[in-house]
């Protein structure tokens, strides 16, 4: 691997060697690398003019745009950390994240500002409107004049690159701190992943998500083009992919499912694709098989934590017999299983997944106790990241995920993995998707309850699905009840929010 180099420096290198190459596309607008680099300079100079110092932070909460990308890179150029925030956050969480990150400036747009109008943001935080709307000073007027260059800053590899706030599926979001070194180790592998000057990556997942940055960073590092999609829709995605001759993309499983279900999917020319990626949520084996069969190019599933540690990768197109797994540990990544007493589990056993690698977060910002709980040390003193997931390795070293440890149901003293029940219930011909959660039971402690969504044009009978499932699972796994819902609640990157399902069910019982 080459010596450490920052992402913005790689962008500058492309701007000098290939100034007319397309860097970013946003609808009908686009920036070539020379224009992009000049805009990054203007952002960086404006931050310095406003007194933002190296190791300070800014926040961005907006839909993906040219301006968003320029602000992100402009901050990095002068050693300023970026805290990208989700417009889907509650006003309370949004205000807490801005405060926690100690952001000097908040960049937003009309979409996010309307959603966060009730958030109690410190009056001292300057607001810039990326779209020029009334949510703050217009971006164009805030920018430093054309041609302005910032004072050079030498970036320490251990300085903070970004603060990614967790999705909040387990409570109040935590600020996951990534260094420039960590990101360099990731985008330093871009050539092996097929990224380079001819890469064209479509991104429809939001820029506040680590899922997106896994593809965003290496595309720009390799001198490729980013095509932004502000809001995902399956048909629109295929139109963009065909129009721009896309080579790469990152999608979450629910997006793949919607795309593959389109009746006219096979009419689109997707022959330009080299590699497609997926992460962040359970990825059904039959869906992977369908993508491999009908969508040109490879398919790689990543399994890992935003916190870093050990990650696995499954090249589905090369291992059609391993589609029920999330693959093998990546190079330089060690992934193991531990039991409740902190002992390593032998091959074939079930345990909590822990991992370590050169790619590990610095900390949870301002939360030393949570940080300490996430890191685990073995008897030799090695530091590992605890995932909270339960899994099992097969004889070939491929990892199968069982469930989140917190989602495991303990019924009558037996450990029940919801994914096992979900795999059976999803075989019902009228089921589109299903989630199983543990509900309180006076007799058993907890019992499994399924929440199911019917396939379009089909009608699901809860009693029928319950009988279908219970006939195929073990006695301790039998469903206590089935609820038919219009959709499963999900985070912005497609994770099913089982806590919401559980809370809704409990509220219904209280109301009745």
DRENTOR-745004 format. One record per residue (C-alpha): residue number from 1; x, y, z. Coordinates in nm, 3 decimals, padded with zeros to 5 digits. Layout:
N
{node NUM, {X, Y, Z}}
...
This chain:
512
{node 1, {00.000, 00.000, 00.000}}
{node 2, {00.127, 00.347, -00.085}}
{node 3, {00.207, 00.613, 00.175}}
{node 4, {-00.081, 00.794, 00.346}}
{node 5, {-00.264, 01.043, 00.125}}
{node 6, {-00.586, 01.228, 00.193}}
{node 7, {-00.901, 01.188, -00.014}}
{node 8, {-00.905, 01.555, -00.116}}
{node 9, {-00.542, 01.528, -00.232}}
{node 10, {-00.636, 01.240, -00.461}}
{node 11, {-00.921, 01.450, -00.601}}
{node 12, {-00.674, 01.733, -00.661}}
{node 13, {-00.441, 01.493, -00.839}}
{node 14, {-00.718, 01.391, -01.079}}
{node 15, {-00.810, 01.757, -01.131}}
{node 16, {-00.453, 01.819, -01.246}}
{node 17, {-00.413, 01.507, -01.459}}
{node 18, {-00.766, 01.488, -01.604}}
{node 19, {-00.935, 01.826, -01.546}}
{node 20, {-01.223, 01.761, -01.788}}
{node 21, {-01.323, 01.421, -01.645}}
{node 22, {-01.669, 01.417, -01.482}}
{node 23, {-01.650, 01.404, -01.101}}
{node 24, {-02.006, 01.448, -00.971}}
{node 25, {-02.347, 01.438, -01.140}}
{node 26, {-02.659, 01.574, -00.969}}
{node 27, {-02.962, 01.556, -01.195}}
{node 28, {-02.896, 01.785, -01.491}}
{node 29, {-02.595, 01.944, -01.319}}
{node 30, {-02.243, 01.812, -01.321}}
{node 31, {-01.893, 01.914, -01.216}}
{node 32, {-01.571, 01.821, -01.391}}
{node 33, {-01.271, 01.747, -01.172}}
{node 34, {-01.107, 02.088, -01.223}}
{node 35, {-01.434, 02.264, -01.136}}
{node 36, {-01.493, 02.032, -00.843}}
{node 37, {-01.145, 02.091, -00.701}}
{node 38, {-01.186, 02.469, -00.734}}
{node 39, {-01.521, 02.454, -00.551}}
{node 40, {-01.361, 02.245, -00.273}}
{node 41, {-01.098, 02.519, -00.236}}
{node 42, {-01.365, 02.789, -00.207}}
{node 43, {-01.546, 02.592, 00.065}}
{node 44, {-01.219, 02.531, 00.252}}
{node 45, {-01.123, 02.899, 00.233}}
{node 46, {-01.468, 03.007, 00.355}}
{node 47, {-01.439, 02.774, 00.656}}
{node 48, {-01.101, 02.925, 00.742}}
{node 49, {-01.240, 03.278, 00.696}}
{node 50, {-01.517, 03.195, 00.946}}
{node 51, {-01.264, 03.080, 01.204}}
{node 52, {-01.320, 02.706, 01.175}}
{node 53, {-00.993, 02.544, 01.283}}
{node 54, {-00.836, 02.206, 01.210}}
{node 55, {-00.992, 01.934, 01.433}}
{node 56, {-01.311, 02.144, 01.468}}
{node 57, {-01.631, 01.996, 01.322}}
{node 58, {-01.915, 02.097, 01.093}}
{node 59, {-02.250, 01.924, 01.041}}
{node 60, {-02.437, 01.861, 00.716}}
{node 61, {-02.805, 01.765, 00.713}}
{node 62, {-02.949, 01.769, 00.362}}
{node 63, {-03.035, 01.562, 00.059}}
{node 64, {-02.741, 01.457, -00.159}}
{node 65, {-02.621, 01.733, -00.392}}
{node 66, {-02.314, 01.881, -00.561}}
{node 67, {-02.295, 02.133, -00.279}}
{node 68, {-02.312, 01.863, -00.012}}
{node 69, {-02.020, 01.676, -00.170}}
{node 70, {-01.814, 01.995, -00.209}}
{node 71, {-01.868, 02.093, 00.156}}
{node 72, {-01.769, 01.744, 00.271}}
{node 73, {-01.442, 01.751, 00.074}}
{node 74, {-01.377, 02.117, 00.152}}
{node 75, {-01.389, 02.048, 00.525}}
{node 76, {-01.154, 01.752, 00.490}}
{node 77, {-00.906, 01.963, 00.295}}
{node 78, {-00.849, 02.192, 00.596}}
{node 79, {-00.860, 01.924, 00.865}}
{node 80, {-01.220, 01.984, 00.972}}
{node 81, {-01.427, 01.681, 01.074}}
{node 82, {-01.764, 01.624, 00.908}}
{node 83, {-02.071, 01.510, 01.103}}
{node 84, {-02.331, 01.416, 00.839}}
{node 85, {-02.676, 01.391, 00.995}}
{node 86, {-03.000, 01.221, 00.891}}
{node 87, {-03.297, 01.445, 00.797}}
{node 88, {-03.517, 01.160, 00.924}}
{node 89, {-03.397, 01.212, 01.283}}
{node 90, {-03.635, 01.338, 01.548}}
{node 91, {-03.595, 01.705, 01.635}}
{node 92, {-03.466, 01.601, 01.979}}
{node 93, {-03.201, 01.366, 01.839}}
{node 94, {-03.103, 01.616, 01.570}}
{node 95, {-03.036, 01.891, 01.825}}
{node 96, {-02.847, 01.644, 02.047}}
{node 97, {-02.623, 01.534, 01.757}}
{node 98, {-02.539, 01.891, 01.653}}
{node 99, {-02.448, 01.968, 02.014}}
{node 100, {-02.256, 01.643, 02.062}}
{node 101, {-02.046, 01.700, 01.749}}
{node 102, {-01.968, 02.060, 01.859}}
{node 103, {-02.039, 02.168, 01.502}}
{node 104, {-01.933, 02.526, 01.427}}
{node 105, {-02.150, 02.548, 01.116}}
{node 106, {-02.465, 02.359, 01.012}}
{node 107, {-02.517, 02.311, 00.640}}
{node 108, {-02.873, 02.221, 00.548}}
{node 109, {-03.139, 02.255, 00.278}}
{node 110, {-03.509, 02.330, 00.272}}
{node 111, {-03.604, 01.962, 00.297}}
{node 112, {-03.404, 01.905, 00.614}}
{node 113, {-03.478, 02.247, 00.765}}
{node 114, {-03.853, 02.187, 00.746}}
{node 115, {-03.815, 01.850, 00.913}}
{node 116, {-03.600, 02.001, 01.189}}
{node 117, {-03.778, 02.333, 01.242}}
{node 118, {-03.861, 02.243, 01.605}}
{node 119, {-03.505, 02.139, 01.693}}
{node 120, {-03.344, 02.348, 01.967}}
{node 121, {-03.013, 02.435, 01.799}}
{node 122, {-02.771, 02.669, 01.977}}
{node 123, {-02.803, 03.017, 01.830}}
{node 124, {-02.424, 03.033, 01.799}}
{node 125, {-02.421, 02.765, 01.529}}
{node 126, {-02.407, 02.938, 01.191}}
{node 127, {-02.649, 02.803, 00.928}}
{node 128, {-02.577, 02.778, 00.557}}
{node 129, {-02.850, 02.685, 00.307}}
{node 130, {-02.700, 02.455, 00.044}}
{node 131, {-02.997, 02.512, -00.185}}
{node 132, {-03.014, 02.888, -00.120}}
{node 133, {-03.349, 02.856, 00.056}}
{node 134, {-03.449, 03.039, 00.372}}
{node 135, {-03.287, 02.792, 00.613}}
{node 136, {-02.974, 03.005, 00.646}}
{node 137, {-02.722, 03.213, 00.455}}
{node 138, {-02.729, 03.113, 00.087}}
{node 139, {-02.441, 02.883, -00.003}}
{node 140, {-02.337, 03.089, -00.306}}
{node 141, {-02.306, 03.407, -00.104}}
{node 142, {-02.124, 03.226, 00.179}}
{node 143, {-01.859, 03.076, -00.052}}
{node 144, {-01.520, 03.241, -00.079}}
{node 145, {-01.476, 03.428, -00.412}}
{node 146, {-01.392, 03.227, -00.722}}
{node 147, {-01.023, 03.145, -00.740}}
{node 148, {-00.968, 03.168, -00.364}}
{node 149, {-00.744, 02.902, -00.216}}
{node 150, {-00.725, 02.802, 00.151}}
{node 151, {-00.413, 02.820, 00.365}}
{node 152, {-00.244, 02.477, 00.335}}
{node 153, {-00.306, 02.235, 00.622}}
{node 154, {-00.102, 01.920, 00.683}}
{node 155, {-00.348, 01.650, 00.785}}
{node 156, {-00.255, 01.424, 01.075}}
{node 157, {-00.373, 01.069, 00.986}}
{node 158, {-00.527, 01.040, 01.333}}
{node 159, {-00.740, 01.352, 01.296}}
{node 160, {-01.113, 01.290, 01.266}}
{node 161, {-01.241, 01.238, 00.911}}
{node 162, {-01.608, 01.198, 00.999}}
{node 163, {-01.848, 01.141, 01.286}}
{node 164, {-02.115, 00.894, 01.174}}
{node 165, {-02.413, 00.878, 01.405}}
{node 166, {-02.565, 00.535, 01.454}}
{node 167, {-02.908, 00.476, 01.307}}
{node 168, {-03.069, 00.480, 01.649}}
{node 169, {-03.218, 00.130, 01.617}}
{node 170, {-03.092, 00.059, 01.969}}
{node 171, {-03.167, 00.398, 02.128}}
{node 172, {-03.009, 00.745, 02.115}}
{node 173, {-02.760, 00.772, 01.825}}
{node 174, {-02.391, 00.747, 01.914}}
{node 175, {-02.120, 00.940, 01.728}}
{node 176, {-01.883, 00.687, 01.567}}
{node 177, {-01.546, 00.855, 01.510}}
{node 178, {-01.344, 00.759, 01.202}}
{node 179, {-00.994, 00.889, 01.140}}
{node 180, {-00.833, 00.988, 00.811}}
{node 181, {-00.611, 00.682, 00.856}}
{node 182, {-00.911, 00.449, 00.871}}
{node 183, {-01.063, 00.595, 00.557}}
{node 184, {-00.728, 00.580, 00.377}}
{node 185, {-00.702, 00.210, 00.456}}
{node 186, {-01.044, 00.166, 00.294}}
{node 187, {-01.008, 00.374, -00.020}}
{node 188, {-00.648, 00.259, -00.057}}
{node 189, {-00.790, -00.068, -00.188}}
{node 190, {-00.995, 00.090, -00.466}}
{node 191, {-00.802, -00.063, -00.757}}
{node 192, {-00.862, -00.415, -00.629}}
{node 193, {-01.234, -00.337, -00.602}}
{node 194, {-01.255, -00.227, -00.965}}
{node 195, {-01.259, 00.145, -00.889}}
{node 196, {-01.051, 00.366, -01.114}}
{node 197, {-01.079, 00.651, -01.364}}
{node 198, {-01.353, 00.475, -01.560}}
{node 199, {-01.574, 00.391, -01.262}}
{node 200, {-01.924, 00.540, -01.263}}
{node 201, {-02.096, 00.487, -00.928}}
{node 202, {-02.466, 00.553, -00.870}}
{node 203, {-02.546, 00.637, -00.509}}
{node 204, {-02.908, 00.640, -00.399}}
{node 205, {-02.839, 00.579, -00.030}}
{node 206, {-02.781, 00.897, 00.177}}
{node 207, {-02.440, 01.054, 00.232}}
{node 208, {-02.478, 01.050, 00.611}}
{node 209, {-02.458, 00.670, 00.601}}
{node 210, {-02.136, 00.473, 00.625}}
{node 211, {-02.298, 00.236, 00.375}}
{node 212, {-02.274, 00.510, 00.112}}
{node 213, {-01.923, 00.624, 00.204}}
{node 214, {-01.794, 00.271, 00.146}}
{node 215, {-01.846, 00.339, -00.227}}
{node 216, {-01.832, 00.719, -00.233}}
{node 217, {-01.475, 00.746, -00.101}}
{node 218, {-01.302, 00.492, -00.331}}
{node 219, {-01.484, 00.622, -00.638}}
{node 220, {-01.345, 00.973, -00.588}}
{node 221, {-01.010, 00.837, -00.472}}
{node 222, {-00.978, 00.649, -00.801}}
{node 223, {-01.080, 00.944, -01.014}}
{node 224, {-01.421, 00.805, -01.107}}
{node 225, {-01.762, 00.971, -01.132}}
{node 226, {-02.035, 00.986, -00.867}}
{node 227, {-02.397, 01.000, -00.985}}
{node 228, {-02.623, 01.120, -00.703}}
{node 229, {-02.984, 01.014, -00.662}}
{node 230, {-03.158, 01.227, -00.399}}
{node 231, {-03.448, 00.991, -00.336}}
{node 232, {-03.455, 00.630, -00.442}}
{node 233, {-03.719, 00.479, -00.665}}
{node 234, {-03.660, 00.150, -00.840}}
{node 235, {-03.753, 00.255, -01.192}}
{node 236, {-03.565, 00.583, -01.170}}
{node 237, {-03.255, 00.400, -01.054}}
{node 238, {-03.255, 00.171, -01.358}}
{node 239, {-03.306, 00.467, -01.589}}
{node 240, {-03.007, 00.645, -01.436}}
{node 241, {-02.793, 00.331, -01.452}}
{node 242, {-02.871, 00.283, -01.820}}
{node 243, {-02.828, 00.651, -01.905}}
{node 244, {-02.489, 00.689, -01.738}}
{node 245, {-02.355, 00.340, -01.814}}
{node 246, {-02.302, 00.272, -01.444}}
{node 247, {-02.022, 00.037, -01.339}}
{node 248, {-02.074, 00.030, -00.960}}
{node 249, {-02.344, 00.086, -00.701}}
{node 250, {-02.424, 00.028, -00.336}}
{node 251, {-02.780, -00.073, -00.251}}
{node 252, {-02.943, -00.215, 00.060}}
{node 253, {-03.153, -00.534, 00.036}}
{node 254, {-03.494, -00.365, 00.029}}
{node 255, {-03.380, -00.159, -00.272}}
{node 256, {-03.258, -00.468, -00.455}}
{node 257, {-03.588, -00.640, -00.384}}
{node 258, {-03.789, -00.350, -00.529}}
{node 259, {-03.568, -00.331, -00.837}}
{node 260, {-03.577, -00.703, -00.911}}
{node 261, {-03.958, -00.709, -00.871}}
{node 262, {-04.010, -00.461, -01.155}}
{node 263, {-04.191, -00.630, -01.447}}
{node 264, {-03.970, -00.454, -01.704}}
{node 265, {-03.635, -00.506, -01.525}}
{node 266, {-03.498, -00.722, -01.804}}
{node 267, {-03.563, -00.450, -02.064}}
{node 268, {-03.290, -00.225, -01.924}}
{node 269, {-02.934, -00.240, -02.055}}
{node 270, {-02.720, -00.295, -01.744}}
{node 271, {-02.428, -00.454, -01.925}}
{node 272, {-02.188, -00.181, -01.809}}
{node 273, {-02.198, -00.298, -01.446}}
{node 274, {-01.874, -00.440, -01.307}}
{node 275, {-01.969, -00.478, -00.942}}
{node 276, {-02.269, -00.421, -00.719}}
{node 277, {-02.249, -00.406, -00.341}}
{node 278, {-02.486, -00.464, -00.054}}
{node 279, {-02.464, -00.421, 00.322}}
{node 280, {-02.648, -00.296, 00.633}}
{node 281, {-02.934, -00.547, 00.656}}
{node 282, {-03.010, -00.920, 00.610}}
{node 283, {-02.984, -01.018, 00.242}}
{node 284, {-03.198, -01.317, 00.145}}
{node 285, {-03.021, -01.598, -00.041}}
{node 286, {-03.293, -01.625, -00.307}}
{node 287, {-03.266, -01.251, -00.377}}
{node 288, {-02.888, -01.276, -00.418}}
{node 289, {-02.939, -01.567, -00.658}}
{node 290, {-03.187, -01.367, -00.867}}
{node 291, {-02.949, -01.070, -00.890}}
{node 292, {-02.656, -01.291, -00.990}}
{node 293, {-02.869, -01.457, -01.257}}
{node 294, {-03.032, -01.152, -01.415}}
{node 295, {-02.812, -00.847, -01.342}}
{node 296, {-02.475, -00.832, -01.525}}
{node 297, {-02.155, -00.788, -01.325}}
{node 298, {-02.051, -00.925, -00.988}}
{node 299, {-02.234, -00.897, -00.655}}
{node 300, {-02.044, -00.849, -00.329}}
{node 301, {-02.210, -00.846, 00.011}}
{node 302, {-02.022, -00.682, 00.297}}
{node 303, {-02.084, -00.767, 00.659}}
{node 304, {-01.939, -00.546, 00.929}}
{node 305, {-01.995, -00.263, 01.171}}
{node 306, {-01.972, 00.111, 01.114}}
{node 307, {-01.751, 00.092, 01.423}}
{node 308, {-01.508, -00.122, 01.221}}
{node 309, {-01.332, -00.429, 01.353}}
{node 310, {-01.360, -00.743, 01.144}}
{node 311, {-01.556, -00.746, 00.818}}
{node 312, {-01.658, -01.029, 00.588}}
{node 313, {-01.726, -01.026, 00.217}}
{node 314, {-01.924, -01.266, 00.001}}
{node 315, {-01.865, -01.259, -00.372}}
{node 316, {-02.201, -01.410, -00.452}}
{node 317, {-02.123, -01.458, -00.822}}
{node 318, {-01.826, -01.679, -00.731}}
{node 319, {-01.988, -01.877, -00.449}}
{node 320, {-02.342, -01.972, -00.553}}
{node 321, {-02.346, -02.247, -00.289}}
{node 322, {-02.277, -01.998, -00.005}}
{node 323, {-02.556, -01.747, -00.061}}
{node 324, {-02.702, -01.806, 00.286}}
{node 325, {-02.377, -01.675, 00.438}}
{node 326, {-02.211, -01.332, 00.452}}
{node 327, {-01.882, -01.469, 00.326}}
{node 328, {-01.533, -01.494, 00.469}}
{node 329, {-01.319, -01.244, 00.663}}
{node 330, {-01.159, -00.985, 00.434}}
{node 331, {-00.778, -00.960, 00.401}}
{node 332, {-00.618, -00.828, 00.722}}
{node 333, {-00.949, -00.881, 00.906}}
{node 334, {-00.986, -01.137, 01.182}}
{node 335, {-01.336, -01.246, 01.280}}
{node 336, {-01.405, -01.485, 01.568}}
{node 337, {-01.694, -01.601, 01.788}}
{node 338, {-01.702, -01.581, 02.168}}
{node 339, {-01.932, -01.732, 02.427}}
{node 340, {-02.092, -01.564, 02.729}}
{node 341, {-01.773, -01.612, 02.932}}
{node 342, {-01.548, -01.453, 02.671}}
{node 343, {-01.400, -01.778, 02.541}}
{node 344, {-01.343, -01.834, 02.170}}
{node 345, {-01.601, -02.075, 02.026}}
{node 346, {-01.471, -02.374, 01.826}}
{node 347, {-01.557, -02.412, 01.457}}
{node 348, {-01.920, -02.512, 01.412}}
{node 349, {-02.032, -02.353, 01.738}}
{node 350, {-02.254, -02.048, 01.783}}
{node 351, {-02.133, -01.729, 01.950}}
{node 352, {-02.118, -01.351, 01.944}}
{node 353, {-01.918, -01.214, 01.651}}
{node 354, {-01.608, -01.008, 01.736}}
{node 355, {-01.355, -00.868, 01.495}}
{node 356, {-01.032, -00.672, 01.464}}
{node 357, {-00.841, -00.515, 01.177}}
{node 358, {-00.651, -00.197, 01.089}}
{node 359, {-00.996, -00.042, 01.029}}
{node 360, {-01.142, 00.034, 01.372}}
{node 361, {-01.318, 00.342, 01.504}}
{node 362, {-01.136, 00.573, 01.744}}
{node 363, {-01.429, 00.595, 01.986}}
{node 364, {-01.789, 00.689, 02.041}}
{node 365, {-01.767, 01.065, 02.072}}
{node 366, {-01.800, 01.186, 02.432}}
{node 367, {-01.911, 00.839, 02.549}}
{node 368, {-01.615, 00.660, 02.712}}
{node 369, {-01.839, 00.407, 02.887}}
{node 370, {-02.014, 00.304, 02.563}}
{node 371, {-01.676, 00.289, 02.392}}
{node 372, {-01.540, 00.059, 02.661}}
{node 373, {-01.845, -00.167, 02.632}}
{node 374, {-01.798, -00.204, 02.256}}
{node 375, {-01.432, -00.303, 02.271}}
{node 376, {-01.343, -00.648, 02.406}}
{node 377, {-00.992, -00.765, 02.496}}
{node 378, {-00.878, -01.124, 02.470}}
{node 379, {-00.635, -01.293, 02.712}}
{node 380, {-00.338, -01.166, 02.511}}
{node 381, {-00.465, -00.808, 02.540}}
{node 382, {-00.573, -00.775, 02.174}}
{node 383, {-00.861, -00.533, 02.119}}
{node 384, {-01.171, -00.650, 01.931}}
{node 385, {-01.500, -00.483, 01.836}}
{node 386, {-01.809, -00.657, 01.973}}
{node 387, {-02.083, -00.666, 01.709}}
{node 388, {-02.378, -00.782, 01.917}}
{node 389, {-02.453, -01.027, 01.635}}
{node 390, {-02.468, -01.403, 01.677}}
{node 391, {-02.325, -01.629, 01.410}}
{node 392, {-02.164, -01.959, 01.312}}
{node 393, {-01.875, -02.048, 01.075}}
{node 394, {-01.903, -02.345, 00.845}}
{node 395, {-01.620, -02.585, 00.761}}
{node 396, {-01.507, -02.359, 00.474}}
{node 397, {-01.482, -02.049, 00.693}}
{node 398, {-01.800, -01.880, 00.567}}
{node 399, {-02.000, -01.695, 00.831}}
{node 400, {-02.375, -01.740, 00.875}}
{node 401, {-02.557, -01.475, 01.076}}
{node 402, {-02.813, -01.598, 01.324}}
{node 403, {-02.945, -01.272, 01.471}}
{node 404, {-02.869, -00.965, 01.673}}
{node 405, {-02.786, -01.082, 02.024}}
{node 406, {-03.043, -00.838, 02.163}}
{node 407, {-03.310, -00.981, 01.927}}
{node 408, {-03.263, -01.337, 02.044}}
{node 409, {-03.579, -01.465, 02.212}}
{node 410, {-03.549, -01.662, 02.537}}
{node 411, {-03.865, -01.866, 02.576}}
{node 412, {-03.898, -02.117, 02.856}}
{node 413, {-03.520, -02.118, 02.894}}
{node 414, {-03.458, -02.192, 02.524}}
{node 415, {-03.267, -01.958, 02.293}}
{node 416, {-03.473, -01.886, 01.981}}
{node 417, {-03.325, -01.707, 01.679}}
{node 418, {-03.591, -01.501, 01.497}}
{node 419, {-03.408, -01.542, 01.165}}
{node 420, {-03.475, -01.918, 01.174}}
{node 421, {-03.850, -01.857, 01.204}}
{node 422, {-03.841, -01.574, 00.947}}
{node 423, {-03.672, -01.805, 00.695}}
{node 424, {-03.961, -02.051, 00.726}}
{node 425, {-04.244, -01.796, 00.730}}
{node 426, {-04.103, -01.620, 00.422}}
{node 427, {-04.154, -01.946, 00.225}}
{node 428, {-04.530, -01.889, 00.235}}
{node 429, {-04.629, -01.801, -00.124}}
{node 430, {-04.823, -01.490, -00.021}}
{node 431, {-04.554, -01.341, 00.207}}
{node 432, {-04.343, -01.053, 00.075}}
{node 433, {-04.139, -01.007, 00.392}}
{node 434, {-04.164, -01.093, 00.759}}
{node 435, {-04.004, -00.997, 01.089}}
{node 436, {-04.024, -01.194, 01.415}}
{node 437, {-03.984, -01.033, 01.756}}
{node 438, {-04.005, -01.157, 02.112}}
{node 439, {-04.307, -01.037, 02.309}}
{node 440, {-04.351, -01.064, 02.689}}
{node 441, {-04.525, -01.380, 02.812}}
{node 442, {-04.625, -01.458, 03.170}}
{node 443, {-04.592, -01.831, 03.104}}
{node 444, {-04.273, -01.844, 02.894}}
{node 445, {-04.098, -01.513, 02.958}}
{node 446, {-04.105, -01.434, 02.586}}
{node 447, {-04.284, -01.580, 02.287}}
{node 448, {-04.224, -01.519, 01.913}}
{node 449, {-04.469, -01.300, 01.723}}
{node 450, {-04.447, -01.246, 01.346}}
{node 451, {-04.524, -00.925, 01.155}}
{node 452, {-04.582, -01.003, 00.788}}
{node 453, {-04.635, -00.803, 00.468}}
{node 454, {-04.840, -00.959, 00.187}}
{node 455, {-04.718, -00.975, -00.171}}
{node 456, {-04.884, -00.720, -00.401}}
{node 457, {-05.227, -00.844, -00.508}}
{node 458, {-05.232, -01.116, -00.242}}
{node 459, {-05.428, -01.142, 00.083}}
{node 460, {-05.259, -01.294, 00.387}}
{node 461, {-05.459, -01.473, 00.652}}
{node 462, {-05.271, -01.453, 00.988}}
{node 463, {-05.404, -01.788, 01.106}}
{node 464, {-05.299, -01.955, 00.784}}
{node 465, {-04.946, -01.812, 00.807}}
{node 466, {-04.923, -01.914, 01.172}}
{node 467, {-05.026, -02.270, 01.093}}
{node 468, {-04.795, -02.285, 00.790}}
{node 469, {-04.496, -02.171, 00.995}}
{node 470, {-04.563, -02.372, 01.309}}
{node 471, {-04.592, -02.691, 01.108}}
{node 472, {-04.233, -02.645, 00.988}}
{node 473, {-04.047, -02.516, 01.298}}
{node 474, {-03.950, -02.680, 01.625}}
{node 475, {-04.188, -02.688, 01.918}}
{node 476, {-04.006, -02.409, 02.107}}
{node 477, {-04.000, -02.190, 01.793}}
{node 478, {-04.373, -02.188, 01.728}}
{node 479, {-04.535, -01.849, 01.672}}
{node 480, {-04.769, -01.726, 01.943}}
{node 481, {-04.934, -01.483, 01.704}}
{node 482, {-04.915, -01.323, 01.359}}
{node 483, {-04.991, -00.963, 01.267}}
{node 484, {-05.042, -00.853, 00.906}}
{node 485, {-04.899, -00.505, 00.842}}
{node 486, {-04.880, -00.279, 00.536}}
{node 487, {-04.504, -00.241, 00.570}}
{node 488, {-04.219, -00.304, 00.812}}
{node 489, {-04.069, 00.005, 00.975}}
{node 490, {-03.715, 00.061, 00.849}}
{node 491, {-03.426, 00.294, 00.904}}
{node 492, {-03.313, 00.507, 00.610}}
{node 493, {-03.067, 00.236, 00.507}}
{node 494, {-03.316, -00.048, 00.520}}
{node 495, {-03.275, -00.202, 00.865}}
{node 496, {-03.602, -00.334, 01.008}}
{node 497, {-03.675, -00.148, 01.331}}
{node 498, {-03.783, -00.440, 01.546}}
{node 499, {-03.796, -00.218, 01.853}}
{node 500, {-04.072, -00.014, 01.684}}
{node 501, {-04.270, -00.329, 01.605}}
{node 502, {-04.239, -00.443, 01.965}}
{node 503, {-04.339, -00.102, 02.101}}
{node 504, {-04.639, -00.075, 01.864}}
{node 505, {-04.759, -00.419, 01.969}}
{node 506, {-04.729, -00.336, 02.339}}
{node 507, {-04.914, -00.006, 02.287}}
{node 508, {-05.199, -00.189, 02.112}}
{node 509, {-05.231, -00.432, 02.403}}
{node 510, {-05.238, -00.146, 02.655}}
{node 511, {-05.503, 00.038, 02.451}}
{node 512, {-05.722, -00.273, 02.432}}
